[in-house]
């Protein structure tokens, strides 16, 4: 019993120290990035390039997934529709489900795999091939060249992609409902407006902003601290995707509790 207690304490202590070390390293990385904001001639053109890559490169997959999500939501609403409630209620369910939950979360999880894995692999490869060390030896800030452009591009473009995903999901939901239910355009519009609150759109963008920060910061941190060659790059890439996905789900719960509580 004493040995088990000692092992448990050692495990908890090691896990706590490891977690605190990660927090400290992330804080130092963000501080370096904040100080590098003055070097706007360095990070501004790179930010534009990264923003283009995120927006254009991810647009198709984001619209595809949001379209399927809207269609599936509408079909499930038809399955659950019993005729005892007004049919325009289903339009409200579809629109609110897309805007409040499915649009931001699905987009965040998809981009965690696409953008997070890419950033972690790029920076990890640069770390193990000593390209980041070469920048530091030349007196150049790796944060202004590598971290700031990626984080700012994500913070700008991921909320834009979430807005487009919401629009696509609503359109797909409307189209699917008109195909399988006797609902008119007027019924759908009335139901969507009946349950709509102006804060719903703001809440969706807020979630997208936090998700963008979690994806880019974790991916840059994992890649920036990669070790042990190609194997380390693989671990960093996997860790970035898993960690950012878990953090997205955690933020989803926390933001709903903080912002949607009356």
Buried (B, 14 or more C-beta within 10 A) or exposed (E): EEEEEEEEEEEEEEEEEEEEEBEEEBEEBBEBBEEBEEBEEBBBEBBBEBBEBBBEEBBEBBBBBBBBBBBBBBBBBBEEBEEEEEBBBBBBBBBBBBBBBBBBBBBBBBBBBBBBBBBBBBBBBBBBEEEBEEBEEEEBBBBBBBBBBBBBBBBBBBBBBBBBBBBBBBBBBBEBBBEBBEBEEEBBEBBBEEBBEEEBBEBBBBBBBBBBBBBBBBBBBBBBBBEEEEEBBBBBBEBBBBBBBEBBBEBBEEBBEEEEEE
